[in-house]
Amino acid sequence: MPPVYHFCEQYSDQYDRLKLGLPTSSSFDKIITPDGKPSKSWEKYAYHLIAERCLERHINTYTSPYMETALMSEADAAAWYEFDHEVQVKKVGFVTNEKKTIGCSPDRLVGEDGLLEIKCPQPQTQIEYLLTGKVDRKYWPQLQGQLFVTERRFVDIVAWHAELPRTVIRVERDVEYIACLEKLLENFNTFLESVMDKISSVVHPEPPNYLLAC
């Protein structure tokens, strides 16, 4: 089933409604580790999403200073990438599967096959990226998760720093990793639905049998 693209502004009301209570790629590390093992954080993450569904609003999470820097630098980094790679990119708010049970928020779409993800690392990490040409493995759940949701072939990571040279690192699909992720997401969503059914039966209990017989 093809992915569904929602062209809205990220962090808008529409965006918040679309991702409410859904497991998203930025938090897939709470479901699967970078090594492809089940994460020990899955249960707490599940309770977080269940609480959002019950409250019908987002529960705020921590935003680091580097994440805030990435948001402010996003337009400049995307423009630099377009110029440097002689391609055009397109903004998208949110992407889901057809059933709307999982989602992701890539920074940009690249053609028909790619994604763009912008990172603003600390200076020492920027130097590491420049020298090794490899992205921190901790981002593997997020990056492979984006490729799984969007069914695209690659994601280019722009490592952006205001005072140091910029670099682009390409990550291709990891078929084996994505297969593990898909299975763990199926199990995770099954758990979510089973808990929501239990909660619904408590909030709206079934009538007694003698009432059903009338």
Sequence and secondary structure as in RCSB ss.txt:
>XXXX:A:sequence
MPPVYHFCEQYSDQYDRLKLGLPTSSSFDKIITPDGKPSKSWEKYAYHLIAERCLERHINTYTSPYMETALMSEA
DAAAWYEFDHEVQVKKVGFVTNEKKTIGCSPDRLVGEDGLLEIKCPQPQTQIEYLLTGKVDRKYWPQLQGQLFVT
ERRFVDIVAWHAELPRTVIRVERDVEYIACLEKLLENFNTFLESVMDKISSVVHPEPPNYLLAC
>XXXX:A:secstr
   EEE S TTSHHHHHHHTT  BGGGGGGTB TTS B TTHHHHHHHHHHHHHHTS       HHHHHHHHHHH
HHHHHHHHHHT  EE  SEEE TTSS EE  SEEETTTEEEEEE   HHHHHHHHHH    GGGHHHHHHHHHHH
T SEEEEEE  SSS  EEEEEE  HHHHHHHHHHHHHHHHHHHHHHHHHHHHHS    HHHHT 
